[in-house]
Amino acid sequence: MRPRRLSTQQMETFRAVMHAGSVHGAARQLGTSQPSLTRILRRMEDLAGFALFQTVKGRLIPTGEARALLQGVEHVHHQLDALEEMMQRIARHGDGPFRFGASPSLGRAVVPAALVGFRRLFPEAELRFDTVALPNVVDYLALGRGECFLTIHPIAHPAIECRAIWPCGLCCLLPAGHRLAGRERIDPAEIAAEELILGEPETPHGEIVRDVFRGIGRTPNIRIVIRVTEAAIGLVAHGHGIAILDEFTALDAASERVVVRPLNAGTRMHACISRGQDLLRSRYAEVLEAEVLGVLRHRERLADRHGVPAG
């Protein structure tokens, strides 16, 4: 048989009477009636199996058992207060540090911009922002090291749920003085013979770019192969060639020495957000995704308004 337990209402009533010294004072403190409190105390005595109070010369006197019980009730009261504070803290800031990751392409400019709005909503949140190589993302999510991960390539694994959230095209990064720098858009055929800076062929990014040239029947003139696509920005700035990057990596890459132009190659990639299969998203993850989309929409509006590529 399940043991009978005191309810929170009974403990709060008992505590109020003990502190007030009378049922009348406790009723006024709790904003209820004396008969109601009297019924609660009688029920509590039935559950406890002993008397809690005696009336002596018109005064309510707690029994020795009641004074002993008060210590336990006070302990529970403090625990309930701590629990309420924890609930409020979780409502405001989540249930602990928010750990997430992004590939370098999205981590370079998109995520930092998205965190501006995120931190405005959660100014006291503790964040852990990881950059993980694509082959390690499955373990990162499946083993619970991070809650979500942003990439420009889909993660295909039964333990991972991956969703495409935004299309991504390719951009050309040209030295500012290059003959094609004045064009609004660049055709792949125009740069096939130029000195090109491309990612490694075995990477998804490098394969996609090479596929663009295969599609037009041209062999690209690759002069520098890079492992980390962000390195291309500095190489272009110093005049080592033309780089082809995804538009997210190219965000904010334009400078006095680098011109960014969209490549006429269509949508080749998508920004994706991945997480462990069958795991509920925290408020942090929901807000991060919303802020990322907000940044990308804002970039798109600016590009449409000024007639320049979003990157």
Salt bridges, closest charged atoms under 4 A:
GLU12 OE2 - HIS77 ND1 3.05
GLU74 OE1 - ARG15 NE 2.90
GLU74 OE2 - HIS19 NE2 2.59
ASP81 OD2 - HIS77 NE2 3.40
GLU124 OE1 - HIS93 NE2 3.40
ASP130 OD2 - ARG99 NE 2.61
ASP130 OD1 - ARG128 NE 3.19
GLU161 OE2 - ARG163 NE 3.98
GLU161 OE2 - ARG275 NH2 3.30
GLU190 OE2 - ARG183 NH1 2.08
GLU194 OE1 - HIS178 NE2 3.05
GLU194 OE2 - ARG179 NH2 2.76
GLU200 OE2 - ARG227 NH2 3.34
GLU207 OE2 - ARG214 NH2 2.48
ASP211 OD1 - ARG214 NH2 3.82
ASP211 OD2 - ARG268 NH1 3.30
ASP246 OD1 - HIS205 NE2 3.35
ASP252 OD2 - ARG299 NH2 3.07
GLU289 OE1 - ARG163 NH2 2.67
GLU289 OE1 - ARG281 NH1 2.48
